[in-house]
Amino acid sequence: MDVRIIAAGNEDLSALVESNKFRSDLFYRLNVFPIEITPLRDHIEDISLLAEHMLNRLVAGAPCMLRLRQKSVTRLLVLFMKKVDLVVKRY
């Protein structure tokens, strides 16, 4: 059986293995091809691009009667960015 697992977390698993809080055998099975990505809060300038991309995909996949005008998409993006700004300020 060929099984592939993608796992994500916000803890340093190698440190948890050393402190016996995470199983070492599981860590080595999961750590075959690690991909480390910095948190989005460290790339605030990218949030508007990501939000715009997601909204454009949403609009493109919507039925004809639900298609949004660009003005509406822009308003949604602005509202979304205000919410994101509040969340980022908390952290």
C-alpha positions in Angstrom: 0.0 0.0 0.0 1.4 3.4 -1.0 0.4 6.1 1.5 1.4 9.7 1.5 0.7 12.0 4.4 0.9 15.8 4.5 1.0 17.1 8.1 1.2 20.7 9.4 1.7 22.1 12.8 3.0 25.1 14.7 5.3 23.3 17.1 8.9 22.3 16.8 8.5 18.6 16.6 12.2 17.8 17.0 12.2 19.7 20.3 9.1 17.7 21.4 10.8 14.5 20.5 13.8 15.4 22.6 11.6 16.2 25.6 9.7 12.9 25.0 6.4 14.7 24.3 6.2 13.4 20.7 6.9 9.9 19.5 10.3 9.7 17.7 9.3 6.9 15.3 6.3 8.9 14.1 8.5 12.1 13.8 11.0 10.3 11.6 8.2 8.9 9.4 6.6 12.3 9.0 9.9 14.2 8.6 11.0 12.5 5.3 10.5 15.7 3.2 10.0 18.7 5.5 8.8 21.9 4.1 9.1 24.9 6.4 7.0 27.9 5.6 7.0 31.1 7.6 3.7 32.2 9.1 1.5 34.5 7.1 1.8 37.1 9.8 5.4 37.6 8.7 4.2 38.3 5.1 1.4 40.8 5.7 2.1 42.4 2.3 1.0 39.1 0.7 -2.4 38.9 2.4 -4.2 41.3 0.0 -2.8 39.3 -3.0 -4.0 36.0 -1.5 -7.4 37.4 -0.7 -7.8 38.9 -4.2 -6.8 35.5 -5.7 -9.3 33.6 -3.5 -12.1 36.0 -4.3 -11.4 35.8 -8.0 -11.5 32.0 -7.9 -14.8 32.2 -6.0 -16.3 34.6 -8.6 -15.0 32.5 -11.5 -16.5 29.3 -10.1 -19.9 30.9 -9.2 -23.0 30.3 -11.4 -23.8 33.1 -13.8 -26.6 34.6 -11.6 -24.1 34.8 -8.6 -21.3 36.5 -10.5 -20.1 39.6 -8.7 -19.1 42.8 -10.4 -15.5 44.0 -9.9 -16.8 46.8 -7.6 -18.5 44.2 -5.3 -15.3 42.1 -5.3 -13.3 45.2 -4.3 -15.7 45.9 -1.5 -15.5 42.3 -0.2 -11.7 42.5 -0.4 -11.6 45.7 1.6 -13.9 44.2 4.3 -11.8 41.1 4.4 -8.6 43.1 4.7 -10.1 45.1 7.7 -10.9 41.8 9.4 -7.4 40.4 8.7 -5.8 43.7 10.0 -7.7 43.2 13.3 -6.5 39.7 13.6 -2.9 40.5 12.8 -2.9 43.4 15.3 -3.9 40.9 18.0 -0.8 38.8 17.4 
